[in-house]
Amino acid sequence: MPPRASAASVKRFVRRQAMRAAYRTDLRRPLDPNLALYGAYWNRGVACNPAAIHAKARQIAPHIKGVWVVSSRHRDRMPPGVPYVIEGSRPYWRAMATATYLVNNSSFPGGFTKRPGQRYLQTHHGTPLKTMGLDQRAYPELARKADFAKILAHVGQWDVSLSANPHTTAVWNRVYPGPYEHLGLGYPRNDVYFTATADDIAKIRAELGIQADRIALLYAPTHRDYRDGFVPDLDPERLARELGPEYVVLVRAHYFYGRSAGVGGTPTGRVLDVTAHPRVEELCLAADALITDYSSLTFDYACLDRPIIVHAPDWSAYRTARGTYFDLLSGRPGDTPGTVTTTQEELTEAFRTGEWRSPASAALRTAFRERFCPYDDGHAAERVVRRFFGVPFAPPSR
């Protein structure tokens, strides 16, 4: 500690030391064979693959008690009745020390000691288009920010790594080297795209304020390592105005940028900021088409077999700064999911001419789905729960 540390700094230091001492004591406690600890997106709440696994476990493995890790600033996102612990708290460290099962799509905070008998399922949270893990070493700006020793130490804790397609399995195997088991079972978060009914979708749209006769476009760009803050590559208000009253544009900023995209409330009334919506899967179900760039949402949305428009004005800059595993804009079957635009004028024209839902775009989408969604069928969560928690499959009925 600095010799002239503030009283608040001293208090935080003492608290951390006390927590660590208590954690070391808890590490001598027996593991709870029925306790599972869940986390998602660096403790932002119930979401993604862990959320789908937790929900399915409550159905077919009710003996497993699921507890979520959430940061104090996101505790308001926790649904009523879902048990949770605040990251860094005394209950958090005790749960980390005694849970037999650990499930996360990112990582658990603060560092922890993996105990013999604990099983860690790394679900990840997307299909890799951009470079990940050790592949980032080739990009100076990324490498400068990354701690590759810490990444490898984290990978060394995994027992199981989930994959949605062979491409993802191959990438994880290379960029996250370790002795863990690969499970190519599909992404549980995508099950809802196969199980949602027409009534379910109508309800979601009504709750969002989308009229039944409107065409809803979900604009969901990813973040840029070379930009600060949310800077959209299109003007959603202009797009809504040029397409006319038949359309409504939903804008979803990446979660790195907080809970607002800073849009909506403008004259047309047909631009909705849905960044704060708790479930991106519901937004996808509500949308008639997806407008995105390099987001992993592209691969999930393909499960719906609805039009995807890749709007990528800065493709060259993105590839240079971040690196990618294939050319999303090439137009090759399997690489490109649909119509591609690089200017706002091209995007508007794609809708005016009907190119966005043309047979050519549909053919590209079919090839893309075959490559990246081969395991997704609405039953991924059940497969994962049964494999990871050791729940037997029910015998076939006679």
Disulfide bonds with the S-S distance in Angstrom:
none
